């Protein structure tokens, strides 16, 4: 399968990417690792007429320890997250989850910024960033802004990013609170049928593939904060979600999985 | 547009459409057909090559994305081993190729170039893996013949010899 024809532009900097986005508008797409976009283009689910390659912007590939958080450049690859000593020390859940994405060859190409901007509710890393209380930095023609991960995802493959903005950085609060990630699938490499991320001893609980965006299990988080047991809080994990139905599972099965996986994740994270 | 890259140590410049996939570029423009096309959806790994030393699925990389990079395909693997002195056996092959032959790690052979390229990239990152780690490391490469046992044996054998 070969994608529909397009023009290919290389951005050497975030500023140049923004300027190219301004020039080509809605018909253009930013290309990072391409491991979500290129398959969609091969299936003709996407047919941008201009691709702006941002993967060569070396300024956007870094992992830096900052005050109270880890700053990760958008073009940092999954492989770099899973092998980074700084990530292992300060945000171990992120490195662990990065290593569960796809397979090693996919992780050599896929980027953190790419997967967050792609906003697939079935992807692992957006949900991990959500549970961890991350912040997303976006740059546009008028400068940068910070967006809480809670407010970033707006719908199926949709986010608050404006058409002329580029995601430049993801910030993860550093912490050593109990964490766990449960990914339920049937075959190696598959997306999660349902996934659950627990961060910071249960203060952040997020769900994969339980709606049109990665979502927080708010009812379960609140129950835990009010002193409920892990088992009782987990029973509320699917509350207010609208899980999809597909060949793998119907909505009721997904809701059940969410409660079971949340209980397992909380227990594995050391939450009583 | 003009795309230049180094393939198996040789500079290659071709005029390619931006939508050309790296695997098609390697097979049709560069003329190296050892890299196979299997699923064409980044699942099976038959098209695995090394891009700047790391395994990638060349059906999911555009040739233009690989512009100015170093590509190694199965045809160039033995030469990398001959250059660093690790080549082995009667054929003077890469230790992974020798191990695949010694362990009978293939039947039809279709997945083999991708398996060998993925396995050599994996061992660079994890030189002394456990058997479980080998299986995890090769999760992106599918073989429909062998049941994987001899492939895992070959990778463990190559790890021991390098």
HADDOCK unambig.tbl for C-alpha pairs under 7 A between the chains (distance, minus, plus):
assign (segid A and resid 1 and name CA) (segid B and resid 40 and name CA) 6.97 0.50 0.50
assign (segid A and resid 2 and name CA) (segid B and resid 19 and name CA) 6.81 0.50 0.50
assign (segid A and resid 3 and name CA) (segid B and resid 19 and name CA) 5.95 0.50 0.50
assign (segid A and resid 5 and name CA) (segid B and resid 19 and name CA) 5.90 0.50 0.50
assign (segid A and resid 6 and name CA) (segid B and resid 18 and name CA) 6.74 0.50 0.50
assign (segid A and resid 6 and name CA) (segid B and resid 19 and name CA) 6.73 0.50 0.50
assign (segid A and resid 7 and name CA) (segid B and resid 18 and name CA) 6.58 0.50 0.50
assign (segid A and resid 8 and name CA) (segid B and resid 18 and name CA) 6.04 0.50 0.50
assign (segid A and resid 35 and name CA) (segid B and resid 60 and name CA) 6.46 0.50 0.50
assign (segid A and resid 38 and name CA) (segid B and resid 60 and name CA) 6.23 0.50 0.50
assign (segid A and resid 39 and name CA) (segid B and resid 41 and name CA) 6.57 0.50 0.50
assign (segid A and resid 39 and name CA) (segid B and resid 60 and name CA) 6.84 0.50 0.50
assign (segid A and resid 103 and name CA) (segid B and resid 139 and name CA) 6.09 0.50 0.50
assign (segid A and resid 103 and name CA) (segid B and resid 140 and name CA) 5.03 0.50 0.50
assign (segid A and resid 104 and name CA) (segid B and resid 137 and name CA) 6.51 0.50 0.50
assign (segid A and resid 104 and name CA) (segid B and resid 140 and name CA) 6.97 0.50 0.50
assign (segid A and resid 105 and name CA) (segid B and resid 55 and name CA) 5.16 0.50 0.50
assign (segid A and resid 105 and name CA) (segid B and resid 56 and name CA) 4.58 0.50 0.50
assign (segid A and resid 105 and name CA) (segid B and resid 57 and name CA) 6.27 0.50 0.50
assign (segid A and resid 106 and name CA) (segid B and resid 56 and name CA) 6.62 0.50 0.50
assign (segid A and resid 108 and name CA) (segid B and resid 54 and name CA) 6.84 0.50 0.50
assign (segid A and resid 108 and name CA) (segid B and resid 56 and name CA) 6.72 0.50 0.50
assign (segid A and resid 188 and name CA) (segid B and resid 139 and name CA) 6.19 0.50 0.50
assign (segid A and resid 189 and name CA) (segid B and resid 139 and name CA) 6.80 0.50 0.50
assign (segid A and resid 189 and name CA) (segid B and resid 140 and name CA) 6.73 0.50 0.50
